[in-house]
Amino acid sequence: MRVIDITDFALAGKLMVCVLFINFILLGVKIYIYSITASLAVLAYIIDTLMDMLNDAMAIYAVRLASRPADIDHPYGHGKYDAFVSVLIAMFIVFGAIEIFIGTAERILGGYVEIYLPREAIISFIVLGTVYVGIGIIEYLYSSKLEISVMEASAFHYLTDPLYTIAVFLGVYFASIGYIVADYIVSTLIAALLLYGAINIIRKQGRILLDATVLSPETVKKLVINRFPEVIDIHKIKSRTDGQRVFLEFHLVLNDNISLREAHDICHKVEEFLLRKLRDKNLQNVVIHIEPESSLKQVDSY
């Protein structure tokens, strides 16, 4: 996990603004395809694009919030806005998937619908596929480099959209030659993929919002005990992350007879050691509570 600075968020925001603008154009292309094909798969594709545009707009807002430095009201920074908006985006994706399922069911129950695939639609599909390949590659590279979760959530669609384009085209093609069930299959498949991706985002970002443990308490305890023989015990080990930085706190038990100065120096050494040892986890803050050995029996350690 790397340290994410304001420059990273600014770059991510600019990229998302560009993608949002491109989506406006692509939305128009898809509406045009739907008007000449009457395909339910294309309609599902339009809903997918509307979700993408909403995702991008919310993602732009999220990266601007997350880039703010810590202040009095947010002493731990604004990093969790990134995870929070990612979950909101995922929830909208879920609603979009449900809408596609409902639309497919209504079309099946409503009876046969004629599907067309004129030359203009074929050209439009080629344009869509080409643009999505470009967006997918760019967003994937930048989301991997910057490690901003809301951008990763946004990039999910663009990594799969070229495949969506091919699937929708094949669905429209087979429906146009009489296999109308292909249209239903493709629309359902798109909805299922959207739902699957949204659930994964909610599961991952939910752990951040719910302050799930990031560092193994056993690992932290072993590191400290093995490195500092003067430490009698370490317990009440808690860790969490805001999606960018990791925060750690614990109780450190020391001999009753050492001075406050000595206890302070030991804590300082322990803190520096852990920050260095767990640098790959992006540990940024360590809070240590000192306890005398005589109180050890009164502590429920974990």
Residue frames relative to the residue before (quaternion, step in Angstrom):
aa qw qx qy qz dx dy dz
M 1.0000 0.0000 0.0000 0.0000 0.00 0.00 0.00
R 0.2177 -0.8027 0.5464 0.0989 3.59 -0.67 1.09
V 0.5494 -0.5902 0.4736 0.3543 3.54 -1.30 0.38
I 0.2116 -0.7858 0.5734 0.0945 3.57 -0.81 1.05
D 0.1411 -0.8112 0.5632 0.0691 3.59 -0.67 1.05
I 0.7429 -0.4170 0.2927 0.4342 3.54 -1.37 0.09
T 0.6093 0.5673 -0.3479 0.4312 3.59 1.06 -0.74
D 0.6248 0.5406 -0.3303 0.4564 3.58 1.04 -0.80
F 0.6752 0.4896 -0.2946 0.4664 3.57 0.90 -0.95
A 0.6357 0.5326 -0.3314 0.4499 3.59 1.00 -0.80
L 0.6525 0.5093 -0.3043 0.4715 3.56 1.00 -0.87
A 0.6484 0.5149 -0.3124 0.4657 3.57 0.97 -0.88
G 0.6459 0.5324 -0.3151 0.4472 3.58 1.00 -0.84
K 0.6593 0.5067 -0.3085 0.4620 3.59 0.93 -0.87
L 0.6476 0.5212 -0.3182 0.4557 3.55 0.98 -0.86
M 0.6759 0.5009 -0.2931 0.4542 3.58 0.96 -0.88
V 0.5983 0.5456 -0.3599 0.4635 3.59 1.11 -0.63
C 0.6478 0.5149 -0.3110 0.4675 3.57 0.98 -0.85
V 0.6642 0.5009 -0.3020 0.4655 3.58 0.95 -0.91
L 0.6232 0.5423 -0.3366 0.4521 3.59 1.02 -0.77
F 0.6443 0.5173 -0.3123 0.4688 3.57 0.99 -0.85
I 0.6524 0.5102 -0.3122 0.4654 3.58 0.96 -0.88
N 0.6366 0.5487 -0.3284 0.4310 3.58 1.04 -0.78
F 0.5767 0.5692 -0.3770 0.4486 3.58 1.12 -0.59
I 0.6659 0.4935 -0.2917 0.4775 3.55 0.99 -0.87
L 0.6735 0.5013 -0.2942 0.4566 3.56 0.91 -0.94
L 0.5970 0.5602 -0.3615 0.4463 3.57 1.08 -0.67
G 0.6451 0.5193 -0.3139 0.4643 3.57 0.99 -0.83
V 0.6351 0.5259 -0.3259 0.4625 3.58 1.01 -0.80
K 0.6841 0.4901 -0.2925 0.4541 3.59 0.91 -0.89
I 0.6194 0.5267 -0.3435 0.4701 3.58 1.04 -0.74
Y 0.6280 0.5295 -0.3256 0.4681 3.57 1.05 -0.78
I 0.6513 0.5095 -0.3211 0.4616 3.60 0.92 -0.87
Y 0.6564 0.5153 -0.3154 0.4519 3.57 0.95 -0.86
S 0.6519 0.5398 -0.3186 0.4269 3.57 1.00 -0.81
I 0.7530 0.3689 -0.2137 0.5013 3.59 1.12 -0.56
T 0.7208 0.4137 -0.2579 0.4927 3.61 1.24 -0.16
A 0.2064 -0.7989 0.5259 0.2064 3.62 1.11 -0.75
S 0.3796 0.7500 -0.4601 0.2859 3.57 1.20 0.56
L 0.4502 -0.6797 0.5126 0.2695 3.57 -0.97 0.89
A 0.5926 0.5637 -0.3632 0.4462 3.58 1.10 -0.62
V 0.6497 0.4943 -0.3114 0.4864 3.59 1.02 -0.78
L 0.6172 0.5319 -0.3467 0.4647 3.58 1.04 -0.73
A 0.6341 0.5104 -0.3227 0.4829 3.60 1.02 -0.78
Y 0.6244 0.5391 -0.3181 0.4672 3.54 1.10 -0.76
I 0.6282 0.5245 -0.3289 0.4713 3.59 1.06 -0.73
I 0.6420 0.5099 -0.3179 0.4763 3.57 0.98 -0.85
D 0.6166 0.5436 -0.3315 0.4630 3.56 1.06 -0.79
T 0.6630 0.4976 -0.3023 0.4706 3.59 0.98 -0.84
L 0.6245 0.5249 -0.3372 0.4699 3.60 1.01 -0.76
M 0.6352 0.5108 -0.3202 0.4828 3.57 1.06 -0.75
D 0.6227 0.5427 -0.3316 0.4558 3.57 1.02 -0.80
M 0.6750 0.4983 -0.2952 0.4570 3.56 0.90 -0.93
L 0.6379 0.5020 -0.3196 0.4889 3.56 1.02 -0.78
N 0.6234 0.5476 -0.3264 0.4526 3.56 1.00 -0.85
D 0.6869 0.4947 -0.2854 0.4493 3.56 0.84 -1.01
A 0.6477 0.5196 -0.3218 0.4549 3.59 0.97 -0.86
M 0.6829 0.4664 -0.2822 0.4864 3.58 0.95 -0.88
A 0.6325 0.5388 -0.3327 0.4460 3.58 1.04 -0.75
I 0.6197 0.5377 -0.3387 0.4606 3.59 1.02 -0.79
Y 0.6571 0.5039 -0.2974 0.4753 3.55 0.98 -0.91
A 0.6606 0.5313 -0.3080 0.4319 3.58 0.97 -0.88
V 0.6890 0.4787 -0.3045 0.4509 3.60 0.84 -0.90
R 0.6102 0.5357 -0.3520 0.4656 3.59 1.15 -0.53
L 0.6561 0.4919 -0.3049 0.4843 3.58 1.03 -0.78
A 0.6877 0.5024 -0.2840 0.4403 3.57 0.88 -0.98
S 0.6397 0.5475 -0.3284 0.4280 3.60 1.15 -0.51
R 0.5206 0.6431 -0.4242 0.3681 3.59 1.22 -0.23
P 0.4628 -0.6769 0.4891 0.2975 3.61 -0.99 0.75
A 0.6646 -0.4850 0.3737 0.4283 3.58 -1.29 0.23
D 0.0467 -0.7863 0.6158 0.0188 3.57 -1.14 0.70
I 0.7647 -0.3627 0.2491 0.4707 3.58 -1.28 -0.13
D 0.7179 0.4403 -0.2480 0.4787 3.58 0.93 -0.89
H 0.7776 0.1970 -0.1065 0.5875 3.58 1.19 -0.53
P 0.0865 -0.8545 0.5111 0.0344 3.61 0.47 1.20
Y 0.6899 0.4450 -0.2815 0.4967 3.59 1.19 -0.43
G 0.6126 -0.5503 0.3499 0.4467 3.58 1.27 0.14
H 0.5209 -0.6471 0.4767 0.2875 3.55 -1.36 -0.03
G 0.2778 0.8256 -0.4633 0.1630 3.57 1.25 0.33
K 0.6476 0.5536 -0.3299 0.4066 3.59 1.05 -0.70
Y 0.4796 0.6404 -0.4560 0.3898 3.61 1.22 -0.19
D 0.5890 0.5869 -0.3474 0.4335 3.54 1.13 -0.73
A 0.7080 0.4418 -0.2540 0.4889 3.58 0.83 -1.02
F 0.6346 0.5533 -0.3303 0.4265 3.59 0.98 -0.86
V 0.7023 0.4436 -0.2737 0.4849 3.58 0.83 -0.95
S 0.5815 0.5709 -0.3779 0.4395 3.59 1.10 -0.58
V 0.6559 0.4933 -0.3065 0.4822 3.58 1.02 -0.81
L 0.6206 0.5328 -0.3410 0.4635 3.60 1.02 -0.75
I 0.6318 0.5288 -0.3205 0.4675 3.55 0.98 -0.89
A 0.6626 0.5136 -0.3027 0.4533 3.55 0.91 -0.95
M 0.6378 0.5271 -0.3322 0.4528 3.59 1.02 -0.76
F 0.6416 0.5050 -0.3241 0.4778 3.60 1.01 -0.76
I 0.6107 0.5392 -0.3452 0.4659 3.58 1.09 -0.69
V 0.6247 0.5361 -0.3305 0.4616 3.58 1.03 -0.83
F 0.6581 0.5035 -0.3079 0.4676 3.59 0.91 -0.91
G 0.6451 0.5222 -0.3173 0.4588 3.59 1.01 -0.81
A 0.6474 0.5184 -0.3165 0.4604 3.57 0.99 -0.83
I 0.6427 0.5180 -0.3190 0.4657 3.57 1.00 -0.86
E 0.6350 0.5335 -0.3240 0.4551 3.58 1.01 -0.82
I 0.6399 0.5133 -0.3231 0.4719 3.58 1.03 -0.77
F 0.6286 0.5323 -0.3304 0.4608 3.61 0.97 -0.84
I 0.6668 0.5051 -0.2953 0.4615 3.56 0.93 -0.94
G 0.6571 0.5188 -0.3036 0.4549 3.58 0.96 -0.91
T 0.6422 0.5204 -0.3190 0.4636 3.56 1.03 -0.80
A 0.6535 0.5118 -0.3107 0.4631 3.57 0.95 -0.90
E 0.6542 0.5111 -0.3165 0.4589 3.59 0.96 -0.83
R 0.6515 0.5089 -0.3218 0.4616 3.59 1.00 -0.79
I 0.6460 0.5194 -0.3222 0.4573 3.60 0.99 -0.81
L 0.7057 0.4543 -0.2595 0.4777 3.57 0.92 -0.92
G 0.6575 0.5528 -0.3072 0.4096 3.56 1.15 -0.60
G 0.6012 -0.5856 0.3614 0.4063 3.57 1.21 -0.27
Y 0.7360 -0.4434 0.3033 0.4119 3.56 -1.36 0.06
V 0.0772 -0.7680 0.6354 0.0247 3.56 -1.11 0.86
E 0.4285 -0.7029 0.5091 0.2512 3.59 -0.89 0.92
I 0.1453 -0.7844 0.6006 0.0540 3.59 -0.86 1.04
Y 0.1536 -0.7989 0.5791 0.0520 3.59 -0.96 0.93
L 0.0748 -0.7823 0.6161 0.0540 3.55 -1.22 0.53
P 0.0340 -0.8268 0.5614 -0.0093 3.61 0.27 1.23
R 0.7203 -0.4508 0.3175 0.4210 3.56 -1.33 0.23
E 0.6262 0.5579 -0.3382 0.4269 3.59 1.01 -0.80
A 0.6453 0.5186 -0.3187 0.4616 3.58 1.05 -0.76
I 0.6269 0.5409 -0.3372 0.4481 3.58 1.01 -0.79
I 0.6521 0.5065 -0.3069 0.4733 3.58 0.94 -0.93
S 0.6486 0.5252 -0.3151 0.4519 3.58 0.97 -0.85
F 0.6316 0.5250 -0.3297 0.4655 3.59 1.02 -0.77
I 0.6345 0.5263 -0.3291 0.4606 3.60 0.98 -0.80
V 0.6446 0.5149 -0.3158 0.4686 3.59 0.97 -0.86
L 0.6522 0.5205 -0.3114 0.4547 3.59 0.91 -0.92
G 0.6748 0.5076 -0.2997 0.4440 3.57 0.84 -0.98
T 0.6588 0.5165 -0.3070 0.4527 3.57 0.95 -0.89
V 0.6731 0.4920 -0.2974 0.4652 3.59 0.88 -0.94
Y 0.6810 0.4978 -0.3000 0.4455 3.59 0.90 -0.87
V 0.5854 0.5518 -0.3722 0.4629 3.59 1.09 -0.59
G 0.6649 0.5073 -0.2983 0.4599 3.58 0.95 -0.91
I 0.6728 0.4882 -0.2948 0.4713 3.58 0.89 -0.95
G 0.6493 0.5439 -0.3173 0.4266 3.56 0.95 -0.90
I 0.6667 0.4983 -0.2993 0.4665 3.57 0.93 -0.90
I 0.6788 0.5002 -0.2933 0.4506 3.59 0.85 -0.98
E 0.6978 0.4648 -0.2872 0.4632 3.60 0.81 -0.97
Y 0.6250 0.5373 -0.3468 0.4477 3.58 1.02 -0.71
L 0.6679 0.5076 -0.3007 0.4538 3.57 0.89 -0.93
Y 0.7125 0.4485 -0.2642 0.4706 3.58 0.87 -0.92
S 0.6411 0.5069 -0.3447 0.4618 3.62 0.98 -0.68
S 0.6399 0.5114 -0.3214 0.4750 3.60 1.09 -0.67
K 0.6839 0.4940 -0.2784 0.4590 3.56 1.02 -0.82
L 0.7610 0.4016 -0.2073 0.4654 3.58 0.81 -0.99
E 0.2014 -0.8183 0.5099 0.1727 3.61 1.18 -0.58
I 0.3631 0.6859 -0.5306 0.3410 3.57 0.90 0.99
S 0.4318 -0.7654 0.4078 0.2476 3.58 -0.40 1.26
V 0.6511 0.5130 -0.3404 0.4438 3.60 0.95 -0.76
M 0.6282 0.5060 -0.3349 0.4871 3.57 1.14 -0.56
E 0.6039 0.5440 -0.3447 0.4696 3.56 1.13 -0.65
A 0.6367 0.5196 -0.3203 0.4713 3.57 1.04 -0.82
S 0.6617 0.5002 -0.2979 0.4725 3.56 1.01 -0.84
A 0.6671 0.5267 -0.2980 0.4345 3.56 1.02 -0.84
F 0.5029 0.6802 -0.4232 0.3245 3.60 1.17 -0.49
H 0.6784 0.4943 -0.2957 0.4562 3.56 0.87 -0.94
Y 0.7192 0.4787 -0.2718 0.4239 3.55 0.82 -0.97
L 0.5898 0.5349 -0.3749 0.4748 3.57 1.23 -0.26
T 0.7503 0.3799 -0.2016 0.5022 3.57 1.13 -0.63
D 0.5070 0.6914 -0.4107 0.3102 3.62 1.18 -0.38
P 0.6109 0.5263 -0.3890 0.4455 3.67 0.94 -0.60
L 0.6516 0.4930 -0.3115 0.4850 3.58 1.06 -0.76
Y 0.5986 0.5532 -0.3504 0.4613 3.57 1.08 -0.73
T 0.6527 0.5336 -0.3150 0.4360 3.56 0.93 -0.95
I 0.6626 0.4924 -0.2997 0.4783 3.56 0.95 -0.89
A 0.6610 0.5145 -0.3089 0.4505 3.58 0.94 -0.92
V 0.6591 0.4993 -0.3095 0.4697 3.59 0.95 -0.86
F 0.6329 0.5329 -0.3314 0.4535 3.57 0.96 -0.83
L 0.6745 0.4848 -0.2991 0.4697 3.58 0.89 -0.94
G 0.6331 0.5349 -0.3320 0.4503 3.57 1.02 -0.77
V 0.6700 0.4824 -0.2928 0.4823 3.57 0.95 -0.90
Y 0.6372 0.5426 -0.3348 0.4330 3.57 0.96 -0.84
F 0.7129 0.4438 -0.2693 0.4715 3.59 0.76 -1.02
A 0.6234 0.5271 -0.3439 0.4639 3.59 1.08 -0.68
S 0.6616 0.5282 -0.3087 0.4335 3.59 1.04 -0.77
I 0.7150 0.3970 -0.2586 0.5141 3.59 1.19 -0.42
G 0.7629 -0.4235 0.1883 0.4507 3.57 1.21 0.49
Y 0.6486 0.4971 -0.3279 0.4741 3.60 1.22 -0.29
I 0.1169 -0.8553 0.5029 0.0432 3.56 0.50 1.26
V 0.5586 0.6190 -0.3896 0.3912 3.58 1.16 -0.53
A 0.5665 0.6066 -0.3841 0.4044 3.59 1.16 -0.54
D 0.6153 0.5494 -0.3354 0.4551 3.56 1.09 -0.73
Y 0.6696 0.4940 -0.2920 0.4716 3.57 0.98 -0.86
I 0.6427 0.5363 -0.3201 0.4437 3.57 0.99 -0.85
V 0.6834 0.4921 -0.2924 0.4532 3.58 0.87 -0.96
S 0.6573 0.5060 -0.3212 0.4569 3.59 0.91 -0.85
T 0.6530 0.5010 -0.3067 0.4781 3.58 1.03 -0.80
L 0.6325 0.5375 -0.3268 0.4520 3.57 1.03 -0.81
I 0.6392 0.5194 -0.3264 0.4638 3.59 0.94 -0.86
A 0.6583 0.5098 -0.3093 0.4595 3.57 0.91 -0.90
A 0.6587 0.5181 -0.3077 0.4505 3.59 0.97 -0.87
L 0.6582 0.5024 -0.3077 0.4687 3.58 0.98 -0.83
L 0.6271 0.5268 -0.3293 0.4698 3.57 1.02 -0.78
L 0.6661 0.5082 -0.2938 0.4601 3.56 0.94 -0.93
Y 0.6459 0.5271 -0.3122 0.4556 3.58 0.97 -0.86
G 0.6789 0.4875 -0.2903 0.4660 3.57 0.89 -0.93
A 0.6481 0.5279 -0.3174 0.4478 3.58 0.99 -0.83
I 0.6491 0.5189 -0.3180 0.4564 3.58 0.96 -0.85
N 0.6424 0.5185 -0.3213 0.4639 3.59 1.00 -0.78
I 0.6422 0.5141 -0.3212 0.4692 3.59 1.00 -0.80
I 0.6612 0.5049 -0.3071 0.4620 3.59 0.91 -0.92
R 0.6500 0.5197 -0.3171 0.4548 3.58 0.95 -0.83
K 0.7004 0.4744 -0.2733 0.4580 3.57 0.87 -0.94
Q 0.7351 0.4136 -0.2378 0.4817 3.60 0.76 -1.01
G 0.5682 0.5973 -0.3820 0.4177 3.58 1.17 -0.50
R 0.6136 0.5482 -0.3498 0.4479 3.60 1.04 -0.66
I 0.6396 0.5110 -0.3240 0.4742 3.58 1.08 -0.70
L 0.6944 0.4837 -0.2792 0.4539 3.58 0.85 -0.98
L 0.7271 0.4134 -0.2335 0.4960 3.60 1.09 -0.67
D 0.4444 -0.7332 0.4249 0.2905 3.59 1.31 0.31
A 0.1336 0.7983 -0.5682 0.1482 3.57 0.83 0.97
T 0.6123 -0.5751 0.4033 0.3628 3.56 -1.15 0.66
V 0.2419 -0.7859 0.5590 0.1062 3.53 -0.92 0.98
L 0.7739 0.2501 -0.1200 0.5692 3.57 0.97 -0.93
S 0.4896 -0.6618 0.4820 0.3000 3.56 -0.94 0.86
P 0.4529 -0.6905 0.4862 0.2858 3.65 -0.70 1.00
E 0.6345 0.5382 -0.3346 0.4425 3.59 1.00 -0.76
T 0.6527 0.5141 -0.3125 0.4604 3.56 1.01 -0.82
V 0.6525 0.5087 -0.3122 0.4669 3.59 0.93 -0.90
K 0.6663 0.5068 -0.3043 0.4545 3.58 0.88 -0.92
K 0.6572 0.5151 -0.3077 0.4562 3.58 0.93 -0.88
L 0.6398 0.5336 -0.3266 0.4464 3.58 0.97 -0.85
V 0.7105 0.4648 -0.2645 0.4575 3.57 0.84 -1.00
I 0.6756 0.5064 -0.3019 0.4427 3.59 0.84 -0.98
N 0.6885 0.4877 -0.2825 0.4563 3.59 0.94 -0.89
R 0.7153 0.4533 -0.2526 0.4681 3.58 1.07 -0.71
F 0.7993 0.2209 -0.1028 0.5493 3.62 1.02 -0.70
P 0.2509 -0.8070 0.5188 0.1292 3.63 -0.12 1.27
E 0.6111 0.5653 -0.3525 0.4275 3.60 1.18 -0.45
V 0.5927 0.5425 -0.3681 0.4678 3.57 1.26 -0.23
I 0.3215 -0.7791 0.5139 0.1597 3.57 -0.62 1.17
D 0.7868 -0.1337 0.1121 0.5921 3.56 0.95 -0.82
I 0.1129 -0.7509 0.6443 0.0908 3.53 -1.34 0.35
H 0.1167 0.8069 -0.5652 0.1261 3.57 -0.71 1.04
K 0.7504 0.3464 -0.3077 0.4714 3.55 -1.38 0.03
I 0.2032 0.8045 -0.5183 0.2070 3.52 0.94 1.03
K 0.0339 0.8008 -0.5931 0.0757 3.56 -0.68 1.14
S 0.0181 0.7877 -0.6154 0.0225 3.56 -1.03 0.78
R 0.0350 0.7748 -0.6301 0.0370 3.55 -1.20 0.60
T 0.2151 -0.7663 0.5879 0.1449 3.55 -1.30 0.15
D 0.3527 -0.7047 0.5661 0.2419 3.55 -1.24 0.45
G 0.6638 -0.4780 0.2892 0.4972 3.54 1.32 0.25
Q 0.7540 0.2905 -0.1713 0.5636 3.56 1.27 -0.34
R 0.8009 0.1631 -0.0565 0.5733 3.55 0.83 -1.07
V 0.3112 -0.7252 0.5836 0.1916 3.54 -1.28 0.51
F 0.1673 -0.7779 0.6024 0.0641 3.56 -0.98 0.97
L 0.0802 -0.8065 0.5856 -0.0097 3.57 -0.95 0.96
E 0.0601 0.7803 -0.6216 0.0348 3.55 -1.05 0.78
F 0.1035 0.7915 -0.5963 0.0852 3.57 -1.13 0.65
H 0.4524 -0.6424 0.5427 0.2969 3.56 -1.37 0.18
L 0.1660 -0.7911 0.5863 0.0537 3.56 -0.88 1.02
V 0.2059 -0.7938 0.5649 0.0915 3.59 -0.67 1.13
L 0.0250 -0.8002 0.5977 -0.0419 3.54 -0.79 1.14
N 0.6868 -0.4806 0.3585 0.4108 3.56 -1.32 0.31
D 0.5620 -0.6398 0.4170 0.3178 3.59 -1.00 0.88
N 0.7237 0.5060 -0.2410 0.4026 3.56 1.04 -0.80
I 0.5553 0.6047 -0.4255 0.3806 3.62 1.13 -0.13
S 0.5382 -0.6373 0.4497 0.3193 3.56 -1.19 0.57
L 0.6607 -0.4923 0.3850 0.4159 3.52 -1.31 0.27
R 0.6190 0.5562 -0.3282 0.4470 3.56 1.09 -0.77
E 0.6685 0.4949 -0.2902 0.4733 3.56 0.96 -0.92
A 0.6425 0.5219 -0.3186 0.4619 3.57 0.99 -0.85
H 0.6361 0.5301 -0.3184 0.4615 3.56 1.02 -0.83
D 0.6655 0.5106 -0.3037 0.4518 3.57 0.93 -0.93
I 0.6396 0.5207 -0.3265 0.4617 3.59 1.02 -0.81
C 0.6494 0.5171 -0.3104 0.4632 3.57 0.95 -0.89
H 0.6433 0.5267 -0.3214 0.4533 3.55 0.98 -0.84
K 0.6623 0.4989 -0.3020 0.4703 3.58 0.99 -0.86
V 0.6363 0.5251 -0.3231 0.4638 3.57 1.02 -0.83
E 0.6510 0.5210 -0.3118 0.4555 3.56 0.97 -0.89
E 0.6746 0.4902 -0.2975 0.4649 3.60 0.83 -0.94
F 0.6361 0.5402 -0.3212 0.4477 3.57 1.03 -0.83
L 0.6954 0.4738 -0.2763 0.4644 3.58 0.86 -0.96
L 0.6298 0.5301 -0.3388 0.4556 3.59 0.99 -0.77
R 0.6803 0.4711 -0.2781 0.4877 3.55 1.07 -0.78
K 0.6935 0.4970 -0.2759 0.4426 3.56 0.90 -0.95
L 0.7762 0.3063 -0.1549 0.5290 3.58 1.01 -0.79
R 0.2120 0.8093 -0.5165 0.1828 3.56 1.13 0.64
D 0.6444 0.5346 -0.3295 0.4364 3.59 1.03 -0.74
K 0.6498 0.4799 -0.3109 0.5008 3.60 1.26 -0.34
N 0.4095 -0.7290 0.4393 0.3283 3.56 1.36 -0.04
L 0.1747 0.7781 -0.5686 0.2018 3.56 0.96 0.95
Q 0.0994 -0.8433 0.5281 -0.0094 3.56 -0.61 1.19
N 0.8127 0.1301 -0.0350 0.5670 3.57 1.13 -0.57
V 0.0522 -0.7880 0.6134 -0.0062 3.57 -0.95 0.97
V 0.0830 -0.7797 0.6203 0.0201 3.58 -0.80 1.06
I 0.0775 -0.8187 0.5688 -0.0132 3.57 -0.67 1.16
H 0.1653 -0.7619 0.6211 0.0805 3.56 -0.92 0.99
I 0.2870 -0.7820 0.5343 0.1435 3.59 -0.67 1.13
E 0.0204 -0.7847 0.6196 -0.0006 3.55 -1.05 0.87
P 0.4542 -0.6766 0.4991 0.2946 3.63 -1.05 0.69
E 0.6398 -0.5550 0.3710 0.3808 3.57 -1.12 0.58
S 0.6185 0.5845 -0.3391 0.4010 3.58 1.07 -0.74
S 0.6821 0.4800 -0.2878 0.4707 3.59 1.19 -0.45
L 0.4097 0.7572 -0.4410 0.2535 3.58 1.31 -0.12
K 0.6681 0.5204 -0.3071 0.4342 3.60 0.99 -0.79
Q 0.6803 0.4960 -0.2840 0.4589 3.54 1.22 -0.46
V 0.6259 0.5610 -0.3151 0.4406 3.56 1.32 -0.14
D 0.2743 -0.7173 0.6157 0.1762 3.55 -0.98 0.85
S 0.1424 -0.8296 0.5361 0.0641 3.59 -0.04 1.24
Y 0.0440 0.7665 -0.6403 0.0211 3.51 -1.34 0.52
